[in-house]
Amino acid sequence: MWSCSSAQHSPRSKPCAEYLSPEATRVLDRLGLLPRIDAFGPARLTGMRIVGPSGKDFVGHFRGEHGFRPYSDYGLALPRDVLDTLIAEAAAARGAQLREGVLADIRTVSPDYVEVTVNGARSAEVVRARLVVAADGLNSRIARRSGLSRRHSLRRLALVTHAVDVTGMGDVGEMHVSKFGYVGLATIGHGVTNVAIVVDLDRRDQRAVPEQWFAELLTGFPEVAGRMEKARLVTPVRAVGPFGPMDDTRYLRPGPAGG
């Protein structure tokens, strides 16, 4: 196995909801990662609470009276930089080569292999692979250059931060929906709550800084705003977007050029 990251280095914080479904636990267990994740002390989420614009809500649990048993009765929630580091270390322990601080791009797609150009700070090389997974993010350059990315008119922005002392947090994740977007809440362990606001980008003053956006948008969700009156943000407000791309879920396998 061989893997490379972006020009940035790990571990790094990433705007993300930071919780995993119970089915993800099956994969982590198979990889032998659960003991190390448990040692960190992740939150265990048993379901989701949905709050509509009117304030009415309902809670759905992963294990319900319908009798279906998921692999686990809960999903795990923990900071993305912690999870990414544990996964990378496990891959390296199994023989993967992890190269950081480089830029990778598709050079050639042939019937037998894919060529990837890897540019580092001091050198560049061409790597041939039987399979390339373009896991390079929301605005994947590899997906765009390979004709695998499409966009539509919906353009949304997410603002994500970590907070402590958010009142009323329990063992379920939450989604509070309004007419212009939604807020997601999830405890990620050690008293920290992931707070993510997703809104229509075209409605926002793009000259404002993320912290200003966050404070203004929070007022549109009265319950969440009330529960965060005494909360303290412990990480910067990070923005990611625009959302709206519709990416095909095809791998770059050897085949006709460009496909």
Secondary structure, 3 states (H helix, E strand, C coil): CEEECCCCCCCCCCCCCCECCHHHHHHHHHCCCHHHHHHHCCEEECEEEEECCCCCEEEEECCCCCCCCCCCCCEEECCHHHHHHHHHHHHHHCCCEEECCCEEEEEEECCCCEEEEEECCCCEEEEEECCECCCCCCCCHHHHHCCCEEEEEEEEEEEEEEEECCCCCCCEEEEEECCCEEEEEEECCCCEEEEEEEEEHHHCCCCCCHHHHHHHHHCCCHHHHHHCCCCEECCCCEEEEEEEEEECCCCECCCCCCC
